[in-house]
Amino acid sequence: MLTTPITADLVRGALDLEFTGRGVLPHRLPARARQQIPDGQLTMAEAQPSGVRLVFRTAASLVELDVLATKRVFAGTPPRPDGVYELFADGRLSGQESVPDGDTISVDLATGAARHVPGPVRTLRFDGLPGHEKTVEIWLPHNETTRLVALRTDASVHSAQSSGRRTWLHHGSSISHGSNATTPTGTWPATAAALGGVDLINLGFSGSALLDPFTARAMRDAAADVISVKIGINVVNADLMRLRAFGPAVHGFLDTLREGHPATPLLVVSPIHCPIHEHTPGPGEFDPDALREGKVRFRATGDPAETASGKLTLTVIREELARIVKERSATDPNLRYLDGLELYGEADHAELPLPDALHPDAATHRLIGERFARLAFDAALA
């Protein structure tokens, strides 16, 4: 078995790699942005490698990858499923593996207190691969922090040449991150990227699509052929700002993107249908009755009457985003708006309800990805 160092030329979908004493940690935000993160939620989310994959050429029939996963345990909720690693050989799924343990972080949802317990490195083994020269992609779990410790093969490895596909840079919330998807290629952005024939950089951050300037700067400085930003649900369920602040914050975020990508196709996407927040402001919270039953469900706690004083709902945000894009597109012909209700609307919710009242299930991720590929890429990449 030959060991190949894990370096940047083998990793796609990450904006930075951190070389630690316990393996290579992919990051979806660069170091400068990470220094400005104000909370543990985004620190956790950006280190979960949604859309990140190892890509290389090899004739190996056996591939082993040593990984150190970080498992998160939330007291009082059902155990989270183990993250899934998917190997593709020349675009064909050739193996799925998981590791049962690793570092463990136990979180008390009531207090926010967390306890970290170090764990072991485990080996993923993918065998029986075609023995000819091929492109291998190993997609890392979208929802489980993973340190890459060692890559071994029974034939030499070299970096894959560019596929020639265009790069899609996307930013969004936990729905874009992949919450409730069952595999890393089953998230809606991964589905859309595959159907659209583009290379994905997924900056979907659970709970953290909050118009942060450091995220806008990271996107400004990243290479991209098409960009999308899906804005709204986190701003509402965090009860982060009022209408007065929201509009200028959106303008500022888009202004920063345009500093680095003045003519790149840019799509602003509003929230999908979510009944708890359509007309009810945040903050959102875990439903305590559901937690007592060992289930995870969310609810909105705001007062709909407060929208008159500037509190935000999904309905308000869609109207404001549509207005902003209409005004800006008069001088920015490459800026477009996509109503999230075209991706998942009220009729879809009747057929495929959000299981925790906030996040789509695996089938709905597929539906959203298919619709996004058709609505977004057909025009942007024509």
C-alpha positions in Angstrom: 0.0 0.0 0.0 1.3 3.4 -0.9 0.6 6.5 1.3 -0.1 9.8 -0.4 0.1 13.1 1.5 -3.3 14.8 1.7 -2.7 18.3 0.2 -4.7 21.0 -1.3 -4.5 19.6 -4.9 -6.5 16.6 -3.8 -9.3 18.5 -2.0 -12.2 20.2 -3.7 -15.0 22.2 -2.1 -13.0 23.6 0.8 -11.7 27.2 1.0 -8.9 26.3 3.5 -7.0 23.3 5.0 -5.8 23.3 8.5 -2.9 20.9 9.1 -3.2 19.7 12.7 -1.4 17.2 14.8 -4.4 14.9 14.4 -4.9 15.2 10.6 -5.9 17.6 7.9 -9.1 19.5 8.8 -11.0 21.0 5.8 -12.6 24.4 6.4 -15.3 26.0 4.3 -14.3 29.5 5.5 -10.7 30.8 5.3 -8.6 31.5 8.4 -9.2 35.2 8.4 -12.9 34.8 8.4 -12.8 32.1 11.2 -11.0 34.6 13.4 -14.1 36.8 13.2 -16.7 34.1 14.0 -18.7 35.2 17.0 -20.3 31.9 18.1 -19.8 28.2 18.4 -22.6 27.4 16.0 -20.8 28.7 12.9 -17.5 27.4 14.2 -19.0 24.0 14.2 -20.9 24.4 10.9 -18.1 25.7 8.7 -15.9 22.8 9.8 -18.5 20.2 8.8 -17.4 19.4 5.2 -20.7 19.7 3.2 -19.7 19.5 -0.4 -16.0 18.7 0.3 -14.4 15.8 -1.4 -11.1 14.2 -2.2 -10.5 13.9 -5.9 -7.6 12.1 -7.6 -6.6 9.8 -10.4 -5.4 6.3 -9.8 -5.5 2.7 -11.1 -5.9 1.4 -7.5 -8.5 -1.3 -6.8 -8.2 -0.7 -3.1 -8.4 2.7 -1.3 -8.1 3.2 2.4 -8.7 6.5 4.2 -7.9 7.0 7.9 -10.3 9.6 9.4 -11.0 11.2 12.8 -14.7 12.0 13.0 -16.3 14.3 15.5 -19.6 12.9 16.8 -22.1 15.3 18.4 -24.5 14.1 21.0 -27.4 16.3 22.0 -28.9 15.4 25.4 -32.6 14.4 25.3 -32.7 13.9 21.5 -32.5 10.8 19.4 -28.9 9.7 18.4 -27.7 11.3 15.2 -26.9 8.9 12.4 -23.3 8.4 11.6 -21.9 10.5 8.8 -21.6 8.8 5.4 -18.5 8.7 3.1 -19.2 8.1 -0.5 -16.7 6.9 -3.1 -17.3 7.5 -6.8 -15.2 5.9 -9.6 -15.5 7.8 -12.9 -18.8 9.2 -11.6 -20.3 5.9 -10.5 -21.0 5.2 -6.9 -18.7 2.4 -5.8 -18.9 2.4 -2.0 -20.5 4.0 1.1 -18.9 3.7 4.5 -19.2 5.2 8.0 -17.2 5.2 11.2 -18.9 4.4 14.5 -16.9 6.7 16.8 -14.3 9.3 17.1 -14.0 12.5 19.1 -17.3 13.1 20.9 -18.9 16.5 21.8 -21.9 16.2 24.2 -24.2 19.2 24.2 -26.8 20.1 26.8 -29.5 21.9 24.7 -30.9 23.6 27.9 -27.7 25.2 29.0 -25.5 25.1 25.9 -22.7 23.4 27.9 -20.5 21.1 25.9 -18.1 18.3 26.9 -15.4 17.1 24.6 -14.0 13.5 24.8 -11.1 12.5 22.4 -11.6 9.4 20.4 -9.9 7.0 18.0 -8.9 7.3 14.3 -10.8 4.8 12.1 -10.1 3.4 8.7 -12.5 3.5 5.7 -11.8 0.7 3.2 -13.1 0.7 -0.4 -12.1 -2.3 -2.4 -13.1 -4.0 -5.6 -12.7 -0.8 -7.6 -12.0 -1.0 -11.4 -8.3 -1.7 -11.9 -7.9 0.8 -14.8 -6.9 4.5 -14.5 -9.9 6.5 -13.3 -11.0 9.5 -11.4 -11.9 8.8 -7.7 -14.0 11.1 -5.6 -14.6 10.6 -1.9 -17.3 12.8 -0.6 -17.0 13.6 3.1 -20.0 13.6 5.5 -22.0 16.8 5.1 -22.8 16.9 8.8 -19.8 15.5 10.6 -16.5 17.2 11.2 -13.8 15.0 9.7 -10.0 15.2 10.0 -8.2 13.4 7.2 -5.3 11.4 8.7 -3.9 9.2 5.9 -4.7 8.1 2.3 -3.4 4.7 1.2 -3.9 2.9 -2.1 -2.5 -0.2 -3.9 -1.4 1.9 -6.9 0.0 5.4 -7.2 -2.1 8.5 -6.9 -1.9 11.8 -8.8 -4.0 14.9 -8.8 -6.9 15.1 -11.2 -6.8 17.7 -13.9 -9.6 20.2 -14.0 -12.8 18.8 -15.2 -13.5 21.9 -17.2 -16.8 22.3 -15.4 -17.8 25.7 -14.1 -17.6 26.4 -10.4 -20.8 27.2 -8.5 -20.3 29.0 -5.2 -23.4 28.9 -3.0 -24.2 30.3 0.4 -27.2 29.4 2.5 -28.6 28.0 5.8 -28.9 24.5 7.3 -31.1 23.5 4.5 -28.3 24.3 2.1 -25.8 22.7 4.5 -27.9 19.5 4.2 -29.9 19.0 7.4 -32.0 15.8 7.2 -30.2 14.7 4.0 -29.0 11.1 4.4 -25.8 11.3 2.3 -23.3 14.0 1.2 -24.4 13.8 -2.4 -28.1 13.8 -1.3 -28.1 17.4 -0.2 -30.0 19.6 -2.5 -26.9 21.6 -3.6 -25.0 18.4 -4.4 -28.0 17.2 -6.3 -28.3 20.4 -8.2 -24.6 20.5 -9.0 -24.6 17.0 -10.4 -27.6 17.8 -12.6 -26.2 21.1 -13.7 -22.7 19.8 -14.5 -20.9 22.2 -12.2 -18.3 21.9 -9.4 -19.8 22.8 -6.1 -18.4 25.0 -3.3 -21.1 24.8 -0.6 -21.0 27.6 2.0 -24.3 26.5 3.5 -23.9 26.9 7.2 -26.4 25.5 9.7 -28.0 28.3 11.7 -25.6 30.8 10.2 -26.7 32.4 7.0 -26.9 35.7 8.7 -25.4 38.1 6.2 -22.1 38.1 8.0 -19.6 40.4 6.3 -16.7 37.9 6.7 -18.7 35.4 4.7 -19.3 37.9 1.9 -15.6 38.7 1.8 -14.7 35.0 1.6 -17.1 34.6 -1.3 -15.7 37.8 -2.9 -12.2 36.3 -2.9 -13.2 32.7 -4.0 -13.1 31.7 -7.7 -16.6 31.2 -9.1 -18.4 31.1 -12.4 -21.9 31.4 -10.9 -22.9 32.5 -7.4 -26.1 32.1 -5.4 -27.1 33.3 -2.0 -30.1 31.9 -0.2 -31.2 34.4 2.5 -33.9 34.5 5.0 -34.7 31.6 7.3 -31.9 32.1 9.7 -32.4 35.8 9.9 -36.0 35.1 11.0 -35.5 32.2 13.4 -32.6 34.0 15.1 -34.6 37.2 15.3 -31.4 38.9 14.3 -32.6 42.2 12.9 -35.5 44.3 11.9 -36.6 45.4 8.4 -34.7 48.7 8.7 -31.4 46.8 9.1 -32.2 43.9 6.8 -32.4 45.8 3.5 -29.0 47.6 3.9 -27.4 44.4 5.1 -28.5 42.6 1.9 -27.2 45.5 -0.2 -23.9 45.4 1.7 -23.5 41.7 1.2 -24.2 41.9 -2.5 -21.9 45.0 -2.9 -19.1 42.9 -1.4 -19.7 40.0 -3.8 -19.6 42.4 -6.7 -16.2 43.8 -5.6 -14.7 40.4 -6.6 -17.2 39.2 -9.1 -18.5 42.3 -11.0 -20.2 40.4 -13.9 -20.6 36.9 -12.6 -24.1 35.5 -12.8 -25.5 36.1 -9.3 -28.8 34.6 -8.0 -30.6 35.8 -4.9 -32.8 33.0 -3.6 -35.6 33.7 -1.0 -36.7 31.1 1.6 -38.7 28.0 0.8 -42.1 27.5 2.4 -41.9 27.0 6.1 -45.3 27.3 7.9 -44.1 28.2 11.3 -42.3 31.3 10.1 -44.4 32.4 7.1 -46.3 35.0 9.1 -44.8 34.5 12.6 -41.5 36.2 13.5 -38.8 34.6 15.5 -37.1 33.7 17.6 -37.4 30.0 16.8 -36.7 27.4 19.4 -36.8 23.6 20.0 -40.4 22.5 20.8 -40.1 21.5 24.5 -43.1 19.1 24.3 -41.3 17.3 21.4 -38.1 17.1 23.3 -39.8 15.5 26.3 -40.9 12.8 23.9 -37.3 12.4 22.6 -38.1 14.1 19.3 -36.7 17.2 17.6 -39.2 19.8 16.3 -39.0 23.5 16.0 -41.5 26.3 16.7 -41.8 30.1 16.3 -42.3 32.2 19.4 -42.8 35.7 18.0 -46.0 37.7 17.7 -47.3 38.2 14.1 -48.6 41.6 15.2 -44.9 42.7 15.6 -44.3 42.7 11.9 -45.9 46.2 11.9 -42.9 47.4 13.9 -40.4 45.8 11.6 -40.0 42.2 12.8 -39.2 39.8 10.0 -41.2 36.9 8.7 -40.5 34.8 5.6 -43.3 36.6 3.7 -41.7 40.0 4.5 -38.3 38.8 3.5 -39.4 37.5 0.1 -41.0 40.9 -0.6 -37.9 42.8 0.4 -35.5 40.5 -1.6 -37.6 40.8 -4.7 -37.7 44.6 -4.3 -33.9 44.8 -3.8 -33.1 42.6 -6.8 -35.5 44.5 -9.1 -33.9 47.8 -8.2 -30.3 46.6 -8.5 -30.9 44.6 -11.7 -31.5 47.9 -13.5 -27.7 48.5 -13.4 -26.7 44.9 -12.8 -27.9 42.7 -15.7 -26.3 39.6 -14.3 -28.3 39.7 -11.1 -31.5 37.6 -10.8 -34.1 36.7 -8.2 -35.5 33.2 -7.5 -38.5 32.9 -5.3 -37.9 30.0 -2.9 -41.6 29.0 -3.2 -40.7 27.8 -6.7 -38.3 25.3 -5.1 -40.7 24.2 -2.4 -44.1 25.8 -1.9 -47.3 25.3 0.1 -48.6 22.5 -2.2 -45.3 20.7 -1.8 -45.5 20.9 2.0 -48.9 19.2 1.8 -47.3 16.3 0.1 -43.9 16.3 1.6 -44.1 18.1 5.0 -41.0 19.3 6.8 -40.5 16.5 9.4 -39.2 18.8 12.1 -41.2 21.8 10.9 -38.0 23.5 9.6 -35.8 21.2 7.4 -36.7 19.1 4.4 -36.3 15.3 4.3 -34.2 13.4 1.8 -36.9 13.2 -0.8 -37.5 16.9 -0.6 -33.8 17.7 -0.9 -33.9 15.8 -4.2 -36.9 17.7 -5.3 -35.4 21.1 -4.4 -32.1 20.2 -6.1 -33.9 19.1 -9.3 -35.9 22.3 -9.5 -32.9 24.5 -8.7 -30.8 22.9 -11.5 -33.6 23.6 -14.0 -34.5 27.1 -12.8 -31.0 28.4 -12.0 -28.5 26.8 -14.3 -30.4 26.7 -17.6 -30.2 30.5 -17.8 -27.0 31.3 -15.8 -24.8 28.8 -17.6 -26.4 28.9 -21.1 
